[in-house]
Structure formats: C-alpha cells, structure tokens
C-alpha cells in the first residue's frame, strides 16, 4: 500500500523505528557522563622539640677547687616543646680555657635521671695521665655519643601536649687532682658546657 506521495506505509514505519533507536542510543550516552564528587579538607600541624637546660648554657662550674675537693655539677634537662623527646643524647663537652686544668678534673660519676650512665671504669684514659678526667670524658663521648635515655630508666621526656614540660636531672661528679698538673700558671681556669641532643625517635 502507498500513500499519495508514493511512500509505502511499511517504509514509513521502519523509518520511525530507526529514529526511535537512534534517540534511545543518544540518551544512553548522555547518562554515562553524569558524575559527582566531594572533598574533605585535612590539616597537618608539625609539633616542636625544645630541649631546655638549667643553667641555660649547660655549664659545668669549677671555681677555686682545692686538691681533693669534690664537686657535683647539676643540670636540669627539660622538654619545653609539644612533642615527646624519646632520646636524649650526651654528645660531648665544649671545653674552653686551659686544657691541662681539664686533665686534672677527675671524673667520679655521671648520672642521669638517678641512674649511673658513666663511671671511671667505663671511660678510657685517652690522654694516658693515669686518671679518668674531664678531657678523657670529652674524648670518650666524642667517639660514642652516649644515649642517656637508652642507658637509664628515665625514658621519654614528655612535652606540653602531655600536660606540661617534663625534666630529668643530669649530674656530673668530679674531684680535683693536682698531682697531674705541671707548668700551669696561677689562676689558670677552664670552662666546660654539656652538649645535648634531643630526638623524637629512639635509637
């Protein structure tokens, strides 16, 4: 059967069907491009490690010591930062002045947090003068960098995030030995300070 324009009804219906398929395919392609997204803002803050000492320069005081006079130099070691200091390292000493005087200051004991971390039997007599002295301690520490945390039960120094600064006491006990001194001028002196390092990670 044909209409007035000479197009059969079957052809006309077929054309409508094909048009419907094409429209359906176009709709499926449109749905595939629909997307959605969201994001979460994150903030990362870096804390601080603040190793503080009292006296602030970590100084060891040796003033007018007589033969055989004993001395205890005490230093408060504190964490004034927000993060815990899990390892406190005694890295060495800074010695200024007459080195011969430093060789006459005999080490009796080094204590941290109430525990002994070095006694004369631990320290090598590097200058071979027959005693274990301040100069020897400096050389010995320079070779090994002593971990005070690992050597004692003191453990971590907590910071301000844990409720306040935590401290430990470092004590260096000495004794003056004039028997090893020679050719030292009157009023010769020596100054020493402790070099400490605080780390968040343990050894």
MORA-V819705 format. One record per helix or strand of 2 or more residues. SS is the DSSP state (alpha for helix, beta for strand). FROM is the first residue (numbers start at 1). LEN is the number of residues. If there is no record, write none. Layout:
SS/FROM/LEN
SS/FROM/LEN
This chain:
alpha/9/24
beta/51/4
beta/59/2
beta/70/10
beta/87/11
alpha/99/4
beta/105/8
beta/115/5
alpha/134/11
beta/146/2
alpha/148/4
alpha/160/3
beta/166/11
alpha/178/3
beta/190/10
